[in-house]
Amino acid sequence: MGDNELRLGINRYDHVQPLLDGRVGVKGYTIRHEDAPIVSEIFARTFAGDRYDVSELGLTFFLRALDRGDDRFVGIPVFPNRHFRHSSIWVNVDSGIKGPADLVGKTIGELAVYGHDAGIWPKGILSDEHGFRPETNRWLIGGPDWPMHMESWAPLKTPENVDARYAPEGKFLGPMLESGEIDALFSAVVPRCALDKSPRVTTLFADPQAAERDYYRRTGIFPIMHMVVIRREFLRRHPDAARAVFNAFTESVDTTLAGYENGRTDHHMDVMVPWVSPLYEANRELLQAGHWKHGMKANRQTIDTFLRYAFEQGITDRRYACEDLFLDELLDT
């Protein structure tokens, strides 16, 4: 490995593509990129050794590392994965769940670990806005339609007052939701039964997109799932690397956004999906092009909300602050 080589583990998001194809560079460094079939494999590789100098990592997994005293990494305020989460809660139509208040006492499935990134957000939002209390539920942890077990690198951690356990061996949460073995499912991955429009499965919110747009109008929060971390050992040898990486990711977002903006002139004909332009215009009006800004100034409220949720849900032992996660020199970005 050359001294100026930077090993990067990150998913191939459209806003990262300019960095991966060379339109944008990390000043002073040559990128050697690696991705994975599912992004959690990048997380596992990050913890397993020194495979990456800079990598994508789920927020909750970074917090769990901090709780374990694992300080090999420090955060850069780059947030490659975001998603609204009202649309990531499904219910069995015979469960008696017609709205958030009906979740009390139900058996709920959750993807991969209790308190995964896309599990913390909906629990927190439902708690803030609908009085939801996770300790009133029974939780089954597992994969949606295939095995998904992270115990080797993300041990199952739950507060003492929460009943959470792994789904029985050979059982998957999607089929269990469809059959009624669980009443609801919180998951970053859409289960096959929902993709196939099973009549036995529906979303908790009748119009999830409307709920998500209303949530953004009221709060300004576009939920963040993942962050970027840099290995402290690499940073000691290359103290300029963090700022260079931050600048490169920021430029990459700006480059991608400029492409979407330019695409307005020809109805985004470079995109396969019809009617992208009306959707882009609606999002542009609501989000004001600021929804994917990196840096602390644009994201402190969102990160702080996640940190509060993680503590309230017993995922972290203490209430972390942004200053505990991110490199000091980038807190002013």
N, C-alpha and C positions, 0 to 999 in steps of 0.2 A: 504494500500500500504506500503510495506516494505521500509525502508530508502534507501536500495541499489537497489530498483526496478527502472528500466528505461522504461517508456512507449514510444514505438516507433511506429510511423505511416508512413509506406512506402509501395510502391508497391513491388510485388514479382518478381523482376528482377533476372536473373540468377546470376549476379555478387553480389547480396545481399543474395542469398540463403544460402551460408555457414554461414552467421551471423544468419539467421533465424532458421537453423536446428541444431545449436550448434557446428558445426565444428570450428567456430570462435566465440570468446566471447568478450564482452566489459569488460575490466579488472576492477574488483571491483563492477560490476553491474549484475543484472539479468534482461534479456530483456523480456518485455511483449509486443508482437507485434500485430498490427492490420493493415489490409489493407482494400480495398474497391473495389466494382465492377468497378468503374472508378476513376482514381487518383484524379480528381478534388474534389471528396468527402472528401479525406484526407485534401485537402487545406481548404475546408469549415469548417471541424471539427477543424482544427488548429486555425482558427480565431474565432470560436464560443465560445471557453472557454479554460480550462486547461486540455483537454483530453490527450494531448501528451506532453512529455518532449522534445522529439526530433522528428522531422517530415520532410517529403519531402514537398517542396513548389515550385511552379512555379516561375521562376525569376521575371516575370513581376508582379506577385501578391505580392511578397516581396517588390518590388520597390514601388508599389502603397501604401503599408502599410507605408513605410518610408515617402512618400509624405503626408500621413494623420497624421503623427506624432506618429504612432503606433510603439513603440520601445520595445514591449514585447519579441521580438525574435532577435537573432543575428546569422549570417551565419557561418557555418562550411564549409570549402572548399572541400565538397564532392558533386559530381554531378551525381546523379543516372540515369538521363534521357538525352540522346543525340540523335540527328538524323539529317542527312543531309536533306535540305529542298527544293532543286530543284524539287524533286519528289512529293512535297505536294502542287503543284499548278495545277489545272485542268481548262480546258476551254471548252466551247461549240463549236463544230466544225463549226457552222454557225455564230459565233460571229465576224468573220473577224480577229481573233487573230492568227497570225502565229508565233509570237515571242514576246519578251518583249516589243519592241517599240510599238506594237499594243495595249497594255493595256491602253494607254492614253484615258481618257474619258469614259471608260467602267464601267459597274456596276459589282462589285465584292462582293462575299459573304465571310464572315470570321467567323470562329468557335467561338461561345460562348461570346467573348468580343472583342472589337476593340483593337488590340495590345496584343493578347494572345501570348505565347512564340513562337509558330510556325507561328505566323503572323508577329511578329517583325523581325525575321530573314530573311524571303524571301523579305519583303519590303526593308530591309537594304541592302541585297546583290544586289537586282535589282537596287536600287538607286546608289550604289557604282559602279556597273559594266555596267549598261544599262541606267542610267539617269532617272529611274522611280521616279515619284512624286505622293505619295498617295493622295495629295490634288486635283489631277485632276480627281479622281474617285468618284463614288457613292458607298457607302459601306452598305451592309445589314448584320446584325449580327444575328446568330441563331444556331440551331443544325443541324447536317448533315442529319439525317433521323428520328430524335426523338427530343422532346423538350429539350433544353439546355439553361437554364436561370440562370445567376449568379448574378443578380442585388442585391440580398440581402446581399452578402458579397464581391462582386467585381463590384461596380457601374460603369456603362458605362462612360468612360472618353475619350473625343476626343478633339483635338485642334480645335480652332474656325474656322479654314479654311478647316476643313474636314467634309464632309457630310456623317455621319454614323448614322444609326438608326436600330432598331430591325426589323427583317422580320415580315410581317403580321402574326397575330395569326393563328395557324394551318398550316403555310407554313414552309417547311424545305428546307435547302439549296441544298441538293443533287437533289431532284426532280426539284427544280427551275433551277439548272444548266442544267439538261437534257432537260428541256422544253424550255430553252432559256430565262427564266425570269431574270436570271443573266448570265453574260458573262463568269465569271471566279469564282474560289473558292480557297481560301487559308485556309487550314485546317490540323490540326494534325491528324484528324480522316478521313480515306478514305471513301468517300460516297459510298453508295450501287451501284449507277449507274456505278462507276468506277470499283468496285469489279466485277460487272456483265458484264463488257466489253461492255457497251452501245456504239453503233456506233456514238452516238451524243456527246460523251464526250472523250476528250483526254488530255494528259499532255501538259503543256506549252512548255516544252523542249522535243524535239523529242526523245532523249535518256537521260533521267534524270540521270541514274547512271553514264554515261560517264561524264556528266556535273558536278556531285558531286565529282567524283574522280579527275577531272581536278581542281576543286575548292580547294580540299584538297592539291593537289600537289603544287598549287600556293601560298596558304595562310597558310597551316598548321592548319586550323581551322576545328574542328569537333563540330558543333553547340551544345551548352549546352542549355537545356530547363529548367531543375529543379536543385535546390540546396537542401541542408539539413540545417535546422535551429534548434537551441536549445533555449529553453525558458530561459530568463535571470533570472527569479525567481528560476528556478531549478539550474542554474549555480551558483547563489549566495550560495546555500546550498551545492553544489558539484563542487567546482572550478576545480577539476581534470577531470570532465566528458567530456569536449569538446575534450581534447587531447585523452582520452580513446576511444571516439566515432570515432574520425578521424582515429586513428590507427586501429580500428576494421574494418571500411569500407575499408581501404586500404588493410588490410590482406585478407578480403573477396574477393576483386577484384583479388588479386594475386592468391588466392586459385582457383578461377574459371578459370583464365587464364591458370594456371598450368594444369587443367583438359583438356582444349582444346589442349594445347601443347602435353600432353600425348596421347590424342586421335588421333594424327597424325599417330601413329604407327599401328592403326587398322582401319584406314579410318573413324574415328568418328562413329563407329557402335552403340554407345549409343544414337545417335541422329536419330530421325525418318526420317529426311529430306534427300533424296538422294543427292549425289554430294556436300555434305557440305565441304569435304576436299579440293577440288579444289578452292572453294570460300574462305575457310579459308586461304589457301596458298596465293591467290591473295591479300587478305586483309592484311595478315602478311607482305608481301613484301612492300605494299604501306604504311601501317600505322606503321610498325616497333614496334608493341606491346605497343606503348606509347599513343595510342588514348584514353584510358580510365583511365589514371592516375588521381588520386585526388591530391589536393594540389594547391597552388597558382603558384608555379614556372612553372608548366606545363600548367596552364590554364589562367594566367593573360591576355594574349593577347585576348583570346576568350571572357572572361568576359568583358574586357574593350571595345571590339567591340560591344557587346550586349548593354552595358551601353550607348555607343555613339548613337547607333541606337534608343534606347528608348527615349533619349533626343531629337534627331533630329526629331523623329516622334511625339513629343508632348505628349508622355505617362508619362514622368516625368517632374516635374517643374524645375529641375536643373540637371546638368551633374554630376552624381554620379561617384565616384572612388571606386576601390575595397576596399580601407580602410574604406569606409562608410558601407560596407555590412558585412565584415567578422571580426571575433574575432581577436584582435591584436596579440595574442600569436600564432596564426596559419598562420599569413601572411608570415612567412618564410618557410612554408612547400613546 
